[in-house]
């Protein structure tokens, strides 16, 4: 696998995983943070904006997987690159949104 393909698959994982919270909130009618809110990434955007942002992320992720090289889901290096991008944005999102929604510290009863 060429290094440019690995980078493309890594960022595909980032975009595809980033689509999940935006689509879930948007499709359930809840506002959620987006780059278009004020302040960016902290303020809330409408559910409609989040659905659009989620679908944009899916489109970019698809182009990065299907349009660069020949992604093989049975190839460990291909899946690892995609998975690492997904894991990275997942951890970053958990920390960012956890700070905003109180999810970074477990509640004790």
MOPAC internal coordinates of N, CA, C and O (Angstrom, degrees):
PM7 1SCF
backbone

  N    0.0000 0     0.00 0     0.00 0    0    0    0
  C    1.4596 1     0.00 0     0.00 0    1    0    0
  C    1.5282 1   108.48 1     0.00 0    2    1    0
  O    1.2310 1   121.27 1   -46.11 1    3    2    1
  N    1.3104 1   115.17 1   133.89 1    3    2    1
  C    1.4600 1   120.26 1   177.17 1    5    3    2
  C    1.5262 1   109.98 1   -73.39 1    6    5    3
  O    1.2310 1   120.68 1   -29.49 1    7    6    5
  N    1.3227 1   116.31 1   150.51 1    7    6    5
  C    1.4653 1   120.07 1  -178.35 1    9    7    6
  C    1.5205 1   111.54 1   -63.63 1   10    9    7
  O    1.2310 1   119.73 1   148.95 1   11   10    9
  N    1.3436 1   118.13 1   -31.05 1   11   10    9
  C    1.4720 1   119.81 1   178.63 1   13   11   10
  C    1.5262 1   110.97 1   -66.73 1   14   13   11
  O    1.2310 1   120.71 1   146.72 1   15   14   13
  N    1.3303 1   116.24 1   -33.28 1   15   14   13
  C    1.4693 1   119.88 1   177.32 1   17   15   14
  C    1.5225 1   109.79 1   -69.03 1   18   17   15
  O    1.2310 1   120.60 1   139.44 1   19   18   17
  N    1.3315 1   116.46 1   -40.56 1   19   18   17
  C    1.4724 1   120.42 1   179.22 1   21   19   18
  C    1.5262 1   110.48 1   -61.30 1   22   21   19
  O    1.2310 1   120.24 1   136.92 1   23   22   21
  N    1.3208 1   117.15 1   -43.08 1   23   22   21
  C    1.4681 1   120.51 1   178.45 1   25   23   22
  C    1.5222 1   110.41 1   -64.74 1   26   25   23
  O    1.2310 1   120.31 1   138.93 1   27   26   25
  N    1.3281 1   117.02 1   -41.07 1   27   26   25
  C    1.4623 1   120.58 1   178.43 1   29   27   26
  C    1.5265 1   111.16 1   -62.07 1   30   29   27
  O    1.2310 1   120.12 1   135.82 1   31   30   29
  N    1.3294 1   117.38 1   -44.18 1   31   30   29
  C    1.4673 1   120.71 1  -179.52 1   33   31   30
  C    1.5262 1   110.98 1   -68.35 1   34   33   31
  O    1.2310 1   120.53 1   144.03 1   35   34   33
  N    1.3367 1   116.60 1   -35.97 1   35   34   33
  C    1.4605 1   120.93 1   176.24 1   37   35   34
  C    1.5349 1   109.66 1   -59.30 1   38   37   35
  O    1.2310 1   120.03 1   129.51 1   39   38   37
  N    1.3295 1   117.54 1   -50.49 1   39   38   37
  C    1.4573 1   120.10 1  -179.01 1   41   39   38
  C    1.5264 1   112.28 1   -71.02 1   42   41   39
  O    1.2310 1   120.21 1   154.33 1   43   42   41
  N    1.3268 1   117.20 1   -25.67 1   43   42   41
  C    1.4650 1   119.34 1   172.29 1   45   43   42
  C    1.5166 1   109.77 1   -62.28 1   46   45   43
  O    1.2310 1   120.26 1   137.56 1   47   46   45
  N    1.3308 1   117.11 1   -42.44 1   47   46   45
  C    1.4654 1   120.99 1   176.52 1   49   47   46
  C    1.5107 1   111.72 1   -60.94 1   50   49   47
  O    1.2310 1   120.70 1   140.22 1   51   50   49
  N    1.3308 1   116.26 1   -39.78 1   51   50   49
  C    1.4704 1   120.99 1   177.95 1   53   51   50
  C    1.5238 1   110.14 1   -61.12 1   54   53   51
  O    1.2310 1   120.50 1   128.05 1   55   54   53
  N    1.3243 1   116.64 1   -51.95 1   55   54   53
  C    1.4720 1   120.05 1  -176.68 1   57   55   54
  C    1.5263 1   112.05 1   -66.80 1   58   57   55
  O    1.2310 1   120.11 1   137.54 1   59   58   57
  N    1.3223 1   117.40 1   -42.46 1   59   58   57
  C    1.4673 1   119.47 1  -178.45 1   61   59   58
  C    1.5276 1   111.52 1   -65.29 1   62   61   59
  O    1.2310 1   119.96 1   140.35 1   63   62   61
  N    1.3144 1   117.68 1   -39.65 1   63   62   61
  C    1.4575 1   120.65 1   178.69 1   65   63   62
  C    1.5271 1   111.32 1   -71.72 1   66   65   63
  O    1.2310 1   120.39 1   143.13 1   67   66   65
  N    1.3202 1   116.86 1   -36.87 1   67   66   65
  C    1.4622 1   120.27 1   178.30 1   69   67   66
  C    1.5246 1   111.85 1   -64.11 1   70   69   67
  O    1.2310 1   120.13 1   154.72 1   71   70   69
  N    1.3121 1   117.36 1   -25.28 1   71   70   69
  C    1.4684 1   120.82 1   179.28 1   73   71   70
  C    1.5310 1   111.96 1   -66.81 1   74   73   71
  O    1.2310 1   120.08 1   150.80 1   75   74   73
  N    1.3248 1   117.45 1   -29.20 1   75   74   73
  C    1.4609 1   121.20 1  -171.32 1   77   75   74
  C    1.5296 1   113.40 1   -60.34 1   78   77   75
  O    1.2310 1   118.39 1   123.21 1   79   78   77
  N    1.3349 1   120.68 1   -56.79 1   79   78   77
  C    1.4701 1   118.36 1  -176.88 1   81   79   78
  C    1.5266 1   112.63 1   -64.52 1   82   81   79
  O    1.2310 1   120.50 1   146.42 1   83   82   81
  N    1.3275 1   116.65 1   -33.58 1   83   82   81
  C    1.4599 1   119.33 1  -179.74 1   85   83   82
  C    1.5242 1   110.93 1   -68.32 1   86   85   83
  O    1.2310 1   120.35 1   137.06 1   87   86   85
  N    1.3177 1   116.94 1   -42.94 1   87   86   85
  C    1.4664 1   119.39 1   178.21 1   89   87   86
  C    1.5216 1   112.02 1   -67.72 1   90   89   87
  O    1.2310 1   120.52 1   137.05 1   91   90   89
  N    1.3253 1   116.61 1   -42.95 1   91   90   89
  C    1.4688 1   119.20 1  -178.83 1   93   91   90
  C    1.5209 1   110.13 1   -60.78 1   94   93   91
  O    1.2310 1   120.28 1   130.73 1   95   94   93
  N    1.3173 1   117.07 1   -49.27 1   95   94   93
  C    1.4653 1   119.38 1   179.84 1   97   95   94
  C    1.5244 1   111.35 1   -65.69 1   98   97   95
  O    1.2310 1   120.82 1   136.19 1   99   98   97
  N    1.3109 1   116.03 1   -43.81 1   99   98   97
  C    1.4570 1   119.32 1  -179.15 1  101   99   98
  C    1.5212 1   112.59 1   -62.87 1  102  101   99
  O    1.2310 1   120.55 1   134.97 1  103  102  101
  N    1.3231 1   116.56 1   -45.03 1  103  102  101
  C    1.4627 1   120.24 1  -178.30 1  105  103  102
  C    1.5189 1   113.07 1   -70.68 1  106  105  103
  O    1.2310 1   120.32 1   158.20 1  107  106  105
  N    1.3275 1   116.99 1   -21.80 1  107  106  105
  C    1.4661 1   119.58 1   177.06 1  109  107  106
  C    1.5267 1   111.65 1   -95.82 1  110  109  107
  O    1.2310 1   120.71 1  -175.37 1  111  110  109
  N    1.3287 1   116.25 1     4.63 1  111  110  109
  C    1.4622 1   120.32 1   174.88 1  113  111  110
  C    1.5089 1   115.45 1    80.17 1  114  113  111
  O    1.2310 1   120.05 1  -162.63 1  115  114  113
  N    1.3244 1   117.52 1    17.37 1  115  114  113
  C    1.4644 1   120.43 1  -178.89 1  117  115  114
  C    1.5234 1   111.05 1  -102.56 1  118  117  115
  O    1.2310 1   120.25 1   -36.95 1  119  118  117
  N    1.3245 1   117.12 1   143.05 1  119  118  117
  C    1.4701 1   119.23 1   173.56 1  121  119  118
  C    1.5245 1   109.40 1   -71.88 1  122  121  119
  O    1.2310 1   120.79 1   -23.90 1  123  122  121
  N    1.3223 1   116.10 1   156.10 1  123  122  121
  C    1.4523 1   121.52 1  -179.16 1  125  123  122
  C    1.5205 1   108.83 1  -155.91 1  126  125  123
  O    1.2310 1   120.64 1   -19.92 1  127  126  125
  N    1.3207 1   116.38 1   160.08 1  127  126  125
  C    1.4583 1   120.68 1   179.00 1  129  127  126
  C    1.5279 1   110.03 1   -63.91 1  130  129  127
  O    1.2310 1   121.34 1   -35.14 1  131  130  129
  N    1.3251 1   115.04 1   144.86 1  131  130  129
  C    1.4630 1   120.53 1   173.30 1  133  131  130
  C    1.5214 1   108.01 1  -153.04 1  134  133  131
  O    1.2310 1   120.18 1   -11.27 1  135  134  133
  N    1.3141 1   117.27 1   168.73 1  135  134  133
  C    1.4647 1   119.61 1   178.40 1  137  135  134
  C    1.5309 1   112.84 1   -65.91 1  138  137  135
  O    1.2310 1   119.88 1   167.04 1  139  138  137
  N    1.3190 1   117.83 1   -12.96 1  139  138  137
  C    1.4652 1   121.58 1  -175.83 1  141  139  138
  C    1.5269 1   112.71 1   -94.75 1  142  141  139
  O    1.2310 1   120.39 1   175.14 1  143  142  141
  N    1.3231 1   116.85 1    -4.86 1  143  142  141
  C    1.4746 1   121.18 1  -179.74 1  145  143  142
  C    1.5174 1   109.83 1   -79.73 1  146  145  143
  O    1.2310 1   121.11 1   -12.18 1  147  146  145
  N    1.3249 1   115.48 1   167.82 1  147  146  145
  C    1.4602 1   121.24 1   175.53 1  149  147  146
  C    1.5139 1   108.65 1  -119.57 1  150  149  147
  O    1.2310 1   118.92 1   -60.18 1  151  150  149
  N    1.3107 1   119.67 1   119.82 1  151  150  149
  C    1.4642 1   127.52 1    -7.51 1  153  151  150
  C    1.5311 1   110.67 1   -71.00 1  154  153  151
  O    1.2310 1   120.30 1   -29.09 1  155  154  153
  N    1.3394 1   117.04 1   150.91 1  155  154  153
  C    1.4652 1   121.17 1  -177.37 1  157  155  154
  C    1.5244 1   112.33 1   -55.21 1  158  157  155
  O    1.2310 1   120.81 1   -48.69 1  159  158  157
  N    1.3163 1   116.05 1   131.31 1  159  158  157
  C    1.4561 1   121.25 1   177.76 1  161  159  158
  C    1.5171 1   114.89 1    80.88 1  162  161  159
  O    1.2310 1   119.91 1   169.85 1  163  162  161
  N    1.3265 1   117.77 1   -10.15 1  163  162  161
  C    1.4664 1   120.32 1   179.87 1  165  163  162
  C    1.5162 1   112.11 1  -119.57 1  166  165  163
  O    1.2310 1   120.53 1   139.63 1  167  166  165
  N    1.3372 1   116.59 1   -40.37 1  167  166  165
  C    1.4611 1   119.85 1   177.34 1  169  167  166
  C    1.5217 1   109.62 1   -72.26 1  170  169  167
  O    1.2310 1   121.05 1   -10.78 1  171  170  169
  N    1.3127 1   115.60 1   169.22 1  171  170  169
  C    1.4625 1   120.47 1  -177.83 1  173  171  170
  C    1.5235 1   111.29 1   -98.33 1  174  173  171
  O    1.2310 1   121.31 1   -38.83 1  175  174  173
  N    1.3310 1   115.10 1   141.17 1  175  174  173
  C    1.4593 1   122.01 1   172.99 1  177  175  174
  C    1.5179 1   108.42 1  -109.48 1  178  177  175
  O    1.2310 1   120.96 1   -21.59 1  179  178  177
  N    1.3049 1   115.76 1   158.41 1  179  178  177
  C    1.4656 1   120.65 1  -178.04 1  181  179  178
  C    1.5266 1   110.46 1   -65.70 1  182  181  179
  O    1.2310 1   121.26 1   -16.94 1  183  182  181
  N    1.3191 1   115.20 1   163.06 1  183  182  181
  C    1.4605 1   120.46 1   177.73 1  185  183  182
  C    1.5315 1   110.80 1   -61.74 1  186  185  183
  O    1.2310 1   120.09 1   144.41 1  187  186  185
  N    1.3195 1   117.44 1   -35.59 1  187  186  185
  C    1.4671 1   120.91 1   179.34 1  189  187  186
  C    1.5225 1   110.79 1   -64.54 1  190  189  187
  O    1.2310 1   120.22 1   135.17 1  191  190  189
  N    1.3195 1   117.18 1   -44.83 1  191  190  189
  C    1.4700 1   120.95 1   177.89 1  193  191  190
  C    1.5231 1   109.89 1   -60.81 1  194  193  191
  O    1.2310 1   120.22 1   140.34 1  195  194  193
  N    1.3220 1   117.19 1   -39.66 1  195  194  193
  C    1.4580 1   119.94 1  -179.52 1  197  195  194
  C    1.5231 1   112.79 1   -68.74 1  198  197  195
  O    1.2310 1   119.64 1   143.84 1  199  198  197
  N    1.3121 1   118.29 1   -36.16 1  199  198  197
  C    1.4678 1   119.76 1   175.45 1  201  199  198
  C    1.5278 1   109.44 1   -64.21 1  202  201  199
  O    1.2310 1   120.34 1   135.03 1  203  202  201
  N    1.3211 1   116.95 1   -44.97 1  203  202  201
  C    1.4696 1   120.12 1   178.75 1  205  203  202
  C    1.5269 1   111.43 1   -62.44 1  206  205  203
  O    1.2310 1   120.04 1   136.36 1  207  206  205
  N    1.3256 1   117.53 1   -43.64 1  207  206  205
  C    1.4614 1   121.98 1   179.39 1  209  207  206
  C    1.5318 1   110.42 1   -65.13 1  210  209  207
  O    1.2310 1   120.18 1   140.36 1  211  210  209
  N    1.3198 1   117.25 1   -39.64 1  211  210  209
  C    1.4622 1   120.92 1   178.00 1  213  211  210
  C    1.5199 1   111.78 1   -63.39 1  214  213  211
  O    1.2310 1   120.43 1   135.74 1  215  214  213
  N    1.3241 1   116.78 1   -44.26 1  215  214  213
  C    1.4659 1   119.66 1   179.24 1  217  215  214
  C    1.5259 1   111.46 1   -68.15 1  218  217  215
  O    1.2310 1   120.06 1   145.50 1  219  218  217
  N    1.3207 1   117.49 1   -34.50 1  219  218  217
  C    1.4620 1   120.27 1   174.98 1  221  219  218
  C    1.5321 1   110.08 1   -61.55 1  222  221  219
  O    1.2310 1   120.33 1   136.54 1  223  222  221
  N    1.3325 1   116.98 1   -43.46 1  223  222  221
  C    1.4598 1   121.10 1   178.04 1  225  223  222
  C    1.5228 1   111.55 1   -61.86 1  226  225  223
  O    1.2310 1   120.07 1   140.21 1  227  226  225
  N    1.3225 1   117.47 1   -39.79 1  227  226  225
  C    1.4669 1   120.69 1   177.34 1  229  227  226
  C    1.5261 1   110.24 1   -63.77 1  230  229  227
  O    1.2310 1   120.32 1   136.43 1  231  230  229
  N    1.3207 1   116.99 1   -43.57 1  231  230  229
  C    1.4694 1   120.44 1  -179.66 1  233  231  230
  C    1.5207 1   111.12 1   -61.92 1  234  233  231
  O    1.2310 1   120.12 1   135.22 1  235  234  233
  N    1.3192 1   117.38 1   -44.78 1  235  234  233
  C    1.4683 1   120.57 1   179.18 1  237  235  234
  C    1.5302 1   110.13 1   -64.56 1  238  237  235
  O    1.2310 1   120.28 1   135.69 1  239  238  237
  N    1.3303 1   117.08 1   -44.31 1  239  238  237
  C    1.4651 1   120.51 1   178.31 1  241  239  238
  C    1.5173 1   111.67 1   -60.51 1  242  241  239
  O    1.2310 1   120.40 1   138.83 1  243  242  241
  N    1.3166 1   116.85 1   -41.17 1  243  242  241
  C    1.4615 1   120.98 1   178.53 1  245  243  242
  C    1.5214 1   111.17 1   -62.28 1  246  245  243
  O    1.2310 1   120.41 1   133.42 1  247  246  245
  N    1.3177 1   116.81 1   -46.58 1  247  246  245
  C    1.4708 1   120.77 1   179.70 1  249  247  246
  C    1.5285 1   110.25 1   -60.76 1  250  249  247
  O    1.2310 1   120.43 1   139.27 1  251  250  249
  N    1.3287 1   116.79 1   -40.73 1  251  250  249
  C    1.4660 1   120.09 1  -179.36 1  253  251  250
  C    1.5300 1   112.72 1   -68.45 1  254  253  251
  O    1.2310 1   120.00 1   150.28 1  255  254  253
  N    1.3228 1   117.61 1   -29.72 1  255  254  253
  C    1.4705 1   120.46 1   178.04 1  257  255  254
  C    1.5221 1   110.98 1   -85.61 1  258  257  255
  O    1.2310 1   120.28 1   129.42 1  259  258  257
  N    1.3139 1   117.06 1   -50.58 1  259  258  257
  C    1.4641 1   121.03 1  -172.79 1  261  259  258
  C    1.5253 1   113.30 1   -84.19 1  262  261  259
  O    1.2310 1   120.30 1   156.11 1  263  262  261
  N    1.3194 1   117.04 1   -23.89 1  263  262  261
  C    1.4603 1   119.09 1  -174.23 1  265  263  262
  C    1.5098 1   114.94 1   -96.88 1  266  265  263
  O    1.2310 1   119.87 1   172.49 1  267  266  265
  N    1.3186 1   117.86 1    -7.51 1  267  266  265
  C    1.4626 1   121.10 1  -178.12 1  269  267  266
  C    1.5201 1   108.53 1  -120.69 1  270  269  267
  O    1.2310 1   120.56 1   -60.75 1  271  270  269
  N    1.3003 1   116.53 1   119.25 1  271  270  269
  C    1.4590 1   119.99 1   179.99 1  273  271  270
  C    1.5168 1   111.16 1    63.88 1  274  273  271
  O    1.2310 1   121.21 1    23.13 1  275  274  273
  N    1.3246 1   115.29 1  -156.87 1  275  274  273
  C    1.4621 1   122.12 1   177.51 1  277  275  274
  C    1.5184 1   107.28 1  -127.23 1  278  277  275
  O    1.2310 1   120.89 1   -86.76 1  279  278  277
  N    1.3399 1   115.90 1    93.24 1  279  278  277
  C    1.4690 1   120.35 1  -178.83 1  281  279  278
  C    1.5134 1   109.21 1   -64.46 1  282  281  279
  O    1.2310 1   120.94 1   -51.12 1  283  282  281
  N    1.3249 1   115.81 1   128.88 1  283  282  281
  C    1.4528 1   122.20 1   178.94 1  285  283  282
  C    1.5293 1   108.74 1  -118.34 1  286  285  283
  O    1.2310 1   119.51 1   -69.61 1  287  286  285
  N    1.3318 1   118.54 1   110.39 1  287  286  285
  C    1.4590 1   120.59 1  -178.65 1  289  287  286
  C    1.5323 1   113.32 1   -65.46 1  290  289  287
  O    1.2310 1   120.05 1   170.75 1  291  290  289
  N    1.3346 1   117.50 1    -9.25 1  291  290  289
  C    1.4674 1   120.72 1   177.05 1  293  291  290
  C    1.5271 1   112.07 1   -97.37 1  294  293  291
  O    1.2310 1   120.94 1   179.87 1  295  294  293
  N    1.3277 1   115.80 1    -0.13 1  295  294  293
  C    1.4617 1   120.60 1   179.25 1  297  295  294
  C    1.5332 1   109.57 1   -93.68 1  298  297  295
  O    1.2310 1   121.16 1   -60.67 1  299  298  297
  N    1.3159 1   115.39 1   119.33 1  299  298  297
  C    1.4678 1   119.56 1  -178.99 1  301  299  298
  C    1.5304 1   112.36 1   -58.38 1  302  301  299
  O    1.2310 1   118.64 1   136.39 1  303  302  301
  N    1.3317 1   120.19 1   -43.61 1  303  302  301
  C    1.4661 1   118.91 1   179.24 1  305  303  302
  C    1.5322 1   112.97 1   -63.43 1  306  305  303
  O    1.2310 1   120.01 1   142.13 1  307  306  305
  N    1.3278 1   117.58 1   -37.87 1  307  306  305
  C    1.4711 1   120.70 1   178.30 1  309  307  306
  C    1.5251 1   110.57 1   -64.14 1  310  309  307
  O    1.2310 1   120.89 1   130.78 1  311  310  309
  N    1.3253 1   115.91 1   -49.22 1  311  310  309
  C    1.4622 1   121.00 1  -178.56 1  313  311  310
  C    1.5268 1   110.45 1   -66.88 1  314  313  311
  O    1.2310 1   120.24 1   143.43 1  315  314  313
  N    1.3298 1   117.14 1   -36.57 1  315  314  313
  C    1.4705 1   120.26 1   179.31 1  317  315  314
  C    1.5189 1   110.77 1   -64.05 1  318  317  315
  O    1.2310 1   120.10 1   137.42 1  319  318  317
  N    1.3292 1   117.41 1   -42.58 1  319  318  317
  C    1.4668 1   120.10 1   179.35 1  321  319  318
  C    1.5267 1   110.30 1   -62.97 1  322  321  319
  O    1.2310 1   119.90 1   133.98 1  323  322  321
  N    1.3230 1   117.80 1   -46.02 1  323  322  321
  C    1.4590 1   122.35 1   178.49 1  325  323  322
  C    1.5347 1   109.93 1   -63.28 1  326  325  323
  O    1.2310 1   120.56 1   135.72 1  327  326  325
  N    1.3261 1   116.53 1   -44.28 1  327  326  325
  C    1.4622 1   121.15 1  -178.75 1  329  327  326
  C    1.5173 1   113.06 1   -65.41 1  330  329  327
  O    1.2310 1   120.02 1   142.11 1  331  330  329
  N    1.3277 1   117.57 1   -37.89 1  331  330  329
  C    1.4572 1   119.96 1   178.66 1  333  331  330
  C    1.5277 1   111.59 1   -65.74 1  334  333  331
  O    1.2310 1   120.49 1   140.50 1  335  334  333
  N    1.3311 1   116.67 1   -39.50 1  335  334  333
  C    1.4617 1   119.56 1   175.82 1  337  335  334
  C    1.5135 1   111.00 1   -63.23 1  338  337  335
  O    1.2310 1   121.02 1   138.19 1  339  338  337
  N    1.3180 1   115.66 1   -41.81 1  339  338  337
  C    1.4569 1   121.02 1   179.07 1  341  339  338
  C    1.5333 1   111.09 1   -64.31 1  342  341  339
  O    1.2310 1   120.61 1   135.03 1  343  342  341
  N    1.3199 1   116.45 1   -44.97 1  343  342  341
  C    1.4615 1   120.77 1   179.52 1  345  343  342
  C    1.5297 1   111.24 1   -63.30 1  346  345  343
  O    1.2310 1   120.47 1   135.94 1  347  346  345
  N    1.3240 1   116.72 1   -44.06 1  347  346  345
  C    1.4579 1   120.37 1  -178.51 1  349  347  346
  C    1.5255 1   111.38 1   -60.56 1  350  349  347
  O    1.2310 1   119.89 1   129.40 1  351  350  349
  N    1.3240 1   117.81 1   -50.60 1  351  350  349
  C    1.4690 1   119.29 1  -178.44 1  353  351  350
  C    1.5244 1   109.72 1   -68.31 1  354  353  351
  O    1.2310 1   119.78 1   149.36 1  355  354  353
  N    1.3184 1   118.02 1   -30.64 1  355  354  353
  C    1.4628 1   120.63 1   176.18 1  357  355  354
  C    1.5161 1   111.94 1   -62.46 1  358  357  355
  O    1.2310 1   120.56 1   134.69 1  359  358  357
  N    1.3312 1   116.54 1   -45.31 1  359  358  357
  C    1.4657 1   120.49 1   179.53 1  361  359  358
  C    1.5249 1   111.51 1   -68.56 1  362  361  359
  O    1.2310 1   120.34 1   138.27 1  363  362  361
  N    1.3177 1   116.96 1   -41.73 1  363  362  361
  C    1.4669 1   120.53 1   178.27 1  365  363  362
  C    1.5261 1   109.85 1   -62.98 1  366  365  363
  O    1.2310 1   120.36 1   135.83 1  367  366  365
  N    1.3225 1   116.91 1   -44.17 1  367  366  365
  C    1.4675 1   120.76 1   179.69 1  369  367  366
  C    1.5243 1   111.47 1   -64.41 1  370  369  367
  O    1.2310 1   120.54 1   138.89 1  371  370  369
  N    1.3165 1   116.57 1   -41.11 1  371  370  369
  C    1.4667 1   120.09 1   179.29 1  373  371  370
  C    1.5197 1   110.73 1   -60.13 1  374  373  371
  O    1.2310 1   120.32 1   136.65 1  375  374  373
  N    1.3307 1   116.99 1   -43.35 1  375  374  373
  C    1.4606 1   120.35 1   179.49 1  377  375  374
  C    1.5261 1   111.21 1   -68.22 1  378  377  375
  O    1.2310 1   120.39 1   134.50 1  379  378  377
  N    1.3324 1   116.86 1   -45.50 1  379  378  377
  C    1.4654 1   120.49 1  -178.34 1  381  379  378
  C    1.5249 1   111.16 1   -65.12 1  382  381  379
  O    1.2310 1   120.30 1   125.97 1  383  382  381
  N    1.3083 1   117.03 1   -54.03 1  383  382  381
  C    1.4606 1   120.02 1  -176.28 1  385  383  382
  C    1.5229 1   111.34 1   -72.99 1  386  385  383
  O    1.2310 1   120.34 1   151.41 1  387  386  385
  N    1.3273 1   116.95 1   -28.59 1  387  386  385
  C    1.4673 1   120.14 1   174.40 1  389  387  386
  C    1.5146 1   111.35 1   -63.33 1  390  389  387
  O    1.2310 1   120.70 1   141.93 1  391  390  389
  N    1.3272 1   116.27 1   -38.07 1  391  390  389
  C    1.4734 1   120.35 1   177.53 1  393  391  390
  C    1.5200 1   110.31 1   -65.14 1  394  393  391
  O    1.2310 1   120.27 1   141.98 1  395  394  393
  N    1.3207 1   117.09 1   -38.02 1  395  394  393
  C    1.4527 1   121.15 1  -178.12 1  397  395  394
  C    1.5184 1   113.68 1   -79.46 1  398  397  395
  O    1.2310 1   120.32 1   153.82 1  399  398  397
  N    1.3295 1   116.99 1   -26.18 1  399  398  397
  C    1.4631 1   121.10 1  -174.93 1  401  399  398
  C    1.5210 1   113.38 1  -117.36 1  402  401  399
  O    1.2310 1   120.03 1  -170.66 1  403  402  401
  N    1.3182 1   117.56 1     9.34 1  403  402  401
  C    1.4590 1   120.86 1   176.76 1  405  403  402
  C    1.5136 1   114.44 1    76.45 1  406  405  403
  O    1.2310 1   119.79 1  -157.81 1  407  406  405
  N    1.3187 1   118.01 1    22.19 1  407  406  405
  C    1.4659 1   120.51 1  -177.05 1  409  407  406
  C    1.5098 1   115.15 1   -93.41 1  410  409  407
  O    1.2310 1   119.35 1  -177.58 1  411  410  409
  N    1.3285 1   118.84 1     2.42 1  411  410  409
  C    1.4553 1   120.37 1  -177.42 1  413  411  410
  C    1.5194 1   114.15 1   -88.45 1  414  413  411
  O    1.2310 1   120.02 1   167.55 1  415  414  413
  N    1.3041 1   117.57 1   -12.45 1  415  414  413
  C    1.4570 1   119.08 1   178.96 1  417  415  414
  C    1.5273 1   108.62 1  -128.73 1  418  417  415
  O    1.2310 1   120.57 1   -51.13 1  419  418  417
  N    1.3133 1   116.52 1   128.87 1  419  418  417
  C    1.4628 1   118.99 1  -179.85 1  421  419  418
  C    1.5282 1   110.72 1   -67.23 1  422  421  419
  O    1.2310 1   121.16 1   -38.65 1  423  422  421
  N    1.3055 1   115.39 1   141.35 1  423  422  421
  C    1.4755 1   119.73 1   178.05 1  425  423  422
  C    1.5162 1   108.77 1   -85.09 1  426  425  423
  O    1.2310 1   121.50 1   -45.10 1  427  426  425
  N    1.3016 1   114.73 1   134.90 1  427  426  425
  C    1.4675 1   120.12 1   178.93 1  429  427  426
  C    1.5193 1   108.90 1  -101.21 1  430  429  427
  O    1.2310 1   122.04 1   -37.98 1  431  430  429
  N    1.2978 1   113.71 1   142.02 1  431  430  429
  C    1.4658 1   117.69 1   179.59 1  433  431  430
  C    1.4946 1   111.23 1  -109.90 1  434  433  431
  O    1.2310 1   120.10 1   180.00 1  435  434  433

